[in-house]
Amino acid sequence: MLTRAFRMNVYPGQESEYLKRHDEIWPRLLKVLQRAGIADYKIFLDEVNCALFAVMTYEQQHLLDNLAVEPVMQEWWQYMREIMPSHADGSPIAVDLQPIFKLPQA
């Protein structure tokens, strides 16, 4: 399994709406994410600066790359763009985080 960590932001004052939308995530979106080989996906909120930190465990990069062309993914991006910084295509602005430490196995 591979791991990707990245940072996004939510607009100030939109934190509860972001949480609400993820609490009500569309089942058809979940199916697409699972088909893309995502085994685990967590998003954390830094309430001080509205930063979102995501950690995703997945099987293969090329399956993730295909998510951008999925109609439900594009719909989700359009749905979320009013509450978070986004690119022109609606995808969230995300900055990959580089791993710098891993707890050694005993």
SVG drawing of the C-alpha trace seen along z (x, -y; Angstrom):
<svg xmlns="http://www.w3.org/2000/svg" viewBox="-26 -33 39 38">
<polyline fill="none" stroke="black" stroke-width="0.4" points="0.0,0.0 1.1,-3.6 0.4,-6.7 -0.2,-10.2 -0.5,-13.2 -1.6,-16.6 -2.9,-19.9 -5.9,-21.9 -7.9,-24.7 -11.5,-25.5 -12.7,-29.1 -13.0,-30.7 -16.5,-30.2 -17.1,-27.2 -15.7,-24.5 -19.0,-23.2 -20.4,-23.1 -17.3,-21.1 -17.9,-18.7 -21.6,-18.4 -20.9,-17.7 -18.5,-14.9 -20.8,-13.5 -23.3,-13.2 -20.8,-12.1 -22.5,-10.6 -22.6,-6.8 -21.8,-6.8 -18.7,-8.9 -17.6,-6.4 -17.9,-3.6 -15.7,-5.4 -13.1,-6.1 -13.1,-2.4 -12.9,-1.3 -9.8,-3.5 -8.1,-1.4 -8.4,-3.8 -8.2,-1.7 -8.2,-4.5 -8.7,-8.3 -8.7,-10.7 -9.0,-14.5 -8.0,-16.6 -8.9,-20.2 -6.6,-22.8 -9.2,-25.2 -6.7,-28.0 -5.9,-28.5 -8.6,-26.5 -6.1,-24.1 -7.1,-20.6 -4.6,-17.8 -5.4,-14.6 -3.8,-11.2 -4.8,-8.5 -3.7,-4.9 -4.2,-3.4 -3.1,-0.6 -1.8,-2.1 -1.2,-5.7 -2.6,-5.2 -6.0,-4.3 -6.0,-7.6 -5.1,-9.5 -8.3,-8.2 -10.5,-9.8 -10.3,-13.2 -12.3,-12.0 -15.1,-10.4 -18.3,-12.4 -19.2,-12.0 -15.7,-13.3 -16.2,-16.4 -19.7,-16.9 -18.2,-16.7 -15.6,-19.2 -18.2,-21.7 -20.2,-21.1 -17.2,-21.8 -15.7,-24.8 -17.9,-27.4 -16.4,-26.5 -12.8,-25.8 -10.1,-27.2 -10.2,-25.4 -8.6,-25.3 -10.5,-26.4 -11.6,-22.8 -13.1,-22.7 -10.5,-20.4 -9.4,-21.5 -6.1,-23.3 -3.9,-20.7 -0.3,-20.7 1.5,-17.3 3.3,-16.9 6.6,-15.1 7.3,-12.4 10.1,-13.2 9.7,-10.7 8.4,-7.2 8.4,-5.4 10.9,-2.6 9.5,0.9 10.7,2.8"/>
</svg>
